[in-house]
Amino acid sequence: MLQLFRTERMWRTPPSLSDRYDVVIIGGGVHGLAAAYYLGKRGVKNVAVLEKSYVGAGASGRNTAIIRSNYRTPEGVAFYDESVKLYEGLSVELGYNVLFSQQGHLTLAHTDSAVNGLRVRAEVNQLCGVSSRVIWREEIQKLVPAMDCSDRPRYPVIAALYHPPGGIIRHDAVVWGYARGASRLGVDIHQFTEVTGIDTAGGAVTGVRTSRGDIKTGTVLNATAGFCSTIAKMVGMTLPITTHPLQAFVTEPLTAFLDKVIVSSNLHVYVSQTDRGECVIGSEIDPYTSYSHRSTLPFLEATAHHTLELFPCLRDVRVLRQWAGICDMTPDYSPIMGEVPALKGFFLDVGWGTYGFKAGPVSGYRMAEAIATRQTPELLKPFSITRFHEGRLVGEKAAAAVSH
């Protein structure tokens, strides 16, 4: 006799909005959900996450899930290194397997100037306690036998920055794990709930208007990635951010041949292989501002061409699908985090560009600390929005490679 079992939902969706929350988080991606989870851990229970589509529909579901901490500035290295450490224990923390594979990350250099840049990054990483070193062609070939390290390519591989803790993760598992964890701590997750306005009075946030009703609240967190500028405009704020599309594609599944993440800034391409055998391949952000999620043929042609310079063995492999997301780019390639000084209760977790998924755990953990204590954690202070007029930029473009 067939028995039917009731399965527990991953997270609870309340039938209606409450008319008051202590904290409203706009954006149901990894940053918003992580902040909600860690707020719940701190005992802040009356929290709502508002997502205009479904959970993980934005950048969290449209990235290539590369994790690393080999950045260029001491501020960036310390920040992303804490995120890697949180990722390492995340499956145990959430009781949900996020499939984090620390297989190693190689940033290639094809020119002398690129090698010099890798040397600087390696020294900064090592001084900050992050495992990272420059390796040369012979060792690269041993680590990645399938890659063409000969003199045949137009831009031969000279060296690489080898970062063993780097790797890949299942982005959907991270999003679902945080959503489930937050829900179990009492957070309300409202999908298909679009924010249409934010109310303020006397220099402070007083409420949020949505497509399903109005909410009174004294704290709002903007964690909307590529759409962060549109949310900021609701409080009369212009962010120093431009939004660009970022594209990627995936091949048919192949027998395992690549157990490292490969990034080349000179060729504007990065390649990794998933646990299902697919090759995930991407490039730099598109050179124009747009909110478009459409993929393009010129991107596919150029990126496939550069991939074949590194891996000619992929020449007959079929492409299964291609997609695009949108990235919120700041002038210094670093995020904007913390409470806005001129508007009490309005917090920003934006400007991530293509680094956002790497920072999901640390941003959520530290933003929750900032909201719960109303004190800015030391790790977040370099990323305040005031840095732009104070002249203390945190320039991470040198560590961007192809923004990954």
FIZA-17188 format. One line per 3 residues: number of its first residue (from 1); their letters; for each residue x, y, z of C-alpha. Coordinates in steps of 0.25 Angstrom, whole numbers, m for minus. Each point is the difference from the previous one (the first is absolute). Example, Ala and Ser with C-alpha at 12.3 -4.5 7.8 and 13.67 -1.06 7.14 Angstrom:
BEGIN
1 = AS = 49/m18/31  6/14/m2
***
This chain:
BEGIN
1 = MLQ = 0/0/0  5/13/m4  3/9/12
4 = LFR = 1/15/m2  9/8/9  m1/15/4
7 = TER = 13/7/m3  4/13/7  1/12/m8
10 = MWR = 14/6/m2  m5/14/6  m13/5/5
13 = TPP = m8/10/m9  m10/8/9  m14/2/m6
16 = SLS = 1/15/2  9/11/3  1/5/14
19 = DRY = m3/15/1  13/2/9  14/m6/0
22 = DVV = 12/3/8  9/m2/m13  m4/0/m14
25 = IIG = 10/m6/m10  m2/3/m14  6/m11/m9
28 = GGV = m2/m15/1  14/m4/m5  12/m5/8
31 = HGL = 3/13/7  m14/3/4  m3/m14/5
34 = AAA = 14/m1/7  m3/13/8  m13/m5/4
37 = YYL = 5/m13/5  11/6/8  m10/10/6
40 = GKR = m8/m11/4  12/m7/7  2/13/7
43 = GVK = m15/0/5  m6/10/m9  m12/m8/m4
46 = NVA = m10/10/m6  7/1/m14  m6/m1/m14
49 = VLE = 8/m3/m13  m7/6/m12  3/m5/m14
52 = KSY = m8/5/m12  2/m14/m7  4/m13/6
55 = VGA = 11/m3/10  14/0/m7  m6/6/m13
58 = GAS = 10/11/m2  15/0/0  1/m11/10
61 = GRN = m6/m10/m10  7/6/m12  15/m1/5
64 = TAI = 11/m10/m2  2/m2/15  15/1/1
67 = IRS = 5/2/14  14/6/3  7/11/9
70 = NYR = 13/3/m8  m4/15/m1  10/12/m2
73 = TPE = m3/9/12  2/m4/15  m14/4/2
76 = GVA = m6/m8/m11  9/m12/4  m5/0/14
79 = FYD = m14/1/m4  m1/m11/m10  9/m9/9
82 = ESV = m10/0/11  m11/m3/m11  8/m13/m4
85 = KLY = 2/m4/14  m15/1/2  m3/m7/m13
88 = EGL = 9/m12/5  m9/m2/12  m13/4/m7
91 = SVE = m6/m14/m3  2/m4/15  m6/14/4
94 = LGY = m12/m1/m8  m2/m15/1  0/0/m16
97 = NVL = 10/m5/m9  5/12/m9  10/m8/m8
100 = FSQ = 12/9/2  12/m6/m7  13/7/3
103 = QGH = 7/m5/m12  9/12/m2  0/13/m8
106 = LTL = 11/4/m10  0/14/m6  9/m1/m13
109 = AHT = 10/10/m4  4/2/m15  8/12/0
112 = DSA = 11/6/9  m9/11/6  m10/m11/3
115 = VNG = 11/m8/8  4/13/7  m15/2/5
118 = LRV = 0/m15/4  12/2/9  m6/12/7
121 = RAE = m12/m8/3  7/m12/5  8/9/9
124 = VNQ = m12/7/6  m7/m14/1  11/m6/8
127 = LCG = 2/12/9  m15/m1/3  1/m15/3
130 = VSS = m7/m5/m13  6/m12/m7  4/6/m14
133 = RVI = 13/m1/m8  6/2/m14  2/m13/m8
136 = WRE = 7/m2/m13  m4/m7/m13  6/m14/4
139 = EIQ = m8/0/13  m13/5/m7  1/m11/m10
142 = KLV = 1/m10/11  m12/6/7  m8/1/m13
145 = PAM = 4/m10/m10  m11/3/m10  4/15/m2
148 = DCS = 10/4/m11  12/5/7  8/0/m13
151 = DRP = 5/12/m8  m11/m3/m11  m10/9/5
154 = RYP = 0/15/m4  2/3/15  7/m11/7
157 = VIA = m2/m3/14  12/6/8  m4/m2/15
160 = ALY = m12/m1/9  m4/5/14  m4/m14/7
163 = HPP = m10/2/11  m3/m14/6  m12/4/8
166 = GGI = m8/5/m12  m10/m8/m6  m15/m1/m5
169 = IRH = m13/m3/7  m14/m3/m3  m7/14/0
172 = DAV = m14/m5/1  4/m9/12  5/13/7
175 = VWG = m12/8/m2  m10/m11/4  9/m4/12
178 = YAR = m1/15/5  m15/1/m3  m3/m13/8
181 = GAS = 9/5/11  m6/14/1  m14/m6/m1
184 = RLG = 2/m10/12  5/12/8  m13/8/m2
187 = VDI = 3/8/m12  m11/3/m10  4/m2/m14
190 = HQF = m10/7/m10  2/m4/m15  m7/7/m11
193 = TEV = 0/13/8  5/12/m7  4/12/8
196 = TGI = m6/13/m6  4/10/10  8/3/13
199 = DTA = m6/11/10  9/9/8  m2/11/10
202 = GGA = 9/8/8  13/m6/m6  m5/m14/3
205 = VTG = m6/m12/m7  m15/m2/5  m6/m10/m10
208 = VRT = 0/m8/m13  m11/0/m10  m2/m13/m8
211 = SRG = m8/m6/m11  m7/m8/11  m2/11/11
214 = DIK = 7/10/8  10/m3/12  4/8/11
217 = TGT = 15/m2/4  12/8/5  11/m8/m7
220 = VLN = 1/m3/m15  12/m8/m7  2/2/m14
223 = ATA = 6/m13/m6  m5/0/m14  13/m1/m8
226 = GFC = m2/6/m14  m13/7/4  6/7/12
229 = STI = 0/13/m7  m15/0/m2  m3/m4/14
232 = AKM = 9/12/5  m7/10/m8  m13/m3/8
235 = VGM = 7/7/11  6/11/m9  13/m6/0
238 = TLP = 10/m1/m12  10/m11/1  14/0/m7
241 = ITT = m4/m13/m7  m2/m4/m14  m7/m13/m4
244 = HPL = 6/m9/m11  m4/m13/m6  9/m12/3
247 = QAF = m1/m13/m9  4/m14/1  m3/m14/m6
250 = VTE = 1/m14/3  4/m12/m8  m5/m14/m1
253 = PLT = 5/m10/11  14/m5/m2  8/m10/7
256 = AFL = 8/6/11  12/7/m5  1/13/7
259 = DKV = 1/1/16  5/15/0  m7/13/m2
262 = IVS = 7/7/m12  0/15/m2  7/8/m10
265 = SNL = 0/15/0  7/2/m13  m9/m9/m7
268 = HVY = m13/5/7  m5/m14/3  m1/m10/12
271 = VSQ = m3/m15/0  m4/m10/11  m7/m14/m1
274 = TDR = m11/m3/9  m3/m13/8  m10/m4/m12
277 = GEC = 11/1/m10  m4/13/m7  10/11/m3
280 = VIG = m5/14/5  7/11/m8  m1/15/1
283 = SEI = 6/13/m3  1/15/4  m13/8/2
286 = DPY = m6/6/m12  6/14/m4  m13/7/1
289 = TSY = m10/3/11  m13/m7/m1  m10/m8/8
292 = SHR = m2/m10/m11  1/m15/4  1/m4/m15
295 = STL = 12/m8/m5  8/3/m12  6/m7/m12
298 = PFL = 13/9/0  3/m3/14  m2/m15/m3
301 = EAT = 9/1/m12  11/8/7  0/m8/13
304 = AHH = 0/m14/m7  12/5/m9  8/4/13
307 = TLE = m3/m13/7  5/m8/m12  13/7/1
310 = LFP = 2/m6/14  m8/m13/m2  1/m4/m15
313 = CLR = m6/m14/5  m14/7/1  m1/3/m15
316 = DVR = m11/m10/m3  m8/2/13  m14/5/0
319 = VLR = m5/12/7  m13/m4/8  m5/14/5
322 = QWA = 4/14/1  m5/11/10  3/14/5
325 = GIC = m2/7/14  2/15/4  12/5/8
328 = DMT = 0/13/9  14/6/m3  6/10/9
331 = PDY = 12/9/m4  10/m7/8  m6/m14/m2
334 = SPI = m3/m2/15  m13/m1/7  m8/11/8
337 = MGE = m4/m5/13  m6/6/13  m10/10/5
340 = VPA = m2/12/m9  4/12/10  m10/9/m6
343 = LKG = m12/m9/2  m2/m8/13  m4/m14/m2
346 = FFL = 4/m1/m15  11/m10/m2  7/m4/m13
349 = DVG = 6/m13/m4  2/3/m15  11/3/m10
352 = WGT = 5/m14/m1  2/m1/m15  4/m14/m3
355 = YGF = 6/m3/14  m14/m1/7  m1/m15/2
358 = KAG = 14/m2/6  m4/10/11  m14/m6/3
361 = PVS = 3/m5/14  9/11/5  m9/11/m5
364 = GYR = m12/m7/6  7/m2/13  6/14/2
367 = MAE = m12/7/m5  m8/m7/10  10/4/10
370 = AIA = m1/15/m4  m16/0/0  m1/m7/13
373 = TRQ = 10/8/8  m1/13/m8  16/0/0
376 = TPE = 8/m2/m13  9/m12/1  15/3/m3
379 = LLK = 0/m9/m12  m11/9/m6  6/13/3
382 = PFS = 8/1/m13  m12/m2/m9  m9/11/5
385 = ITR = m6/9/m10  7/12/6  13/m5/m6
388 = FHE = m3/6/m14  0/14/5  11/m2/11
391 = GRL = 9/m5/m11  4/m13/6  m4/m10/m11
394 = VGE = 2/m15/1  5/m3/m14  m2/m15/m3
397 = KAA = 0/1/m15  14/m6/m1  m6/m12/7
400 = AAV = m12/m1/m9  7/m8/m11  m13/m2/m8
403 = SH = m7/5/12  0/m14/6
***
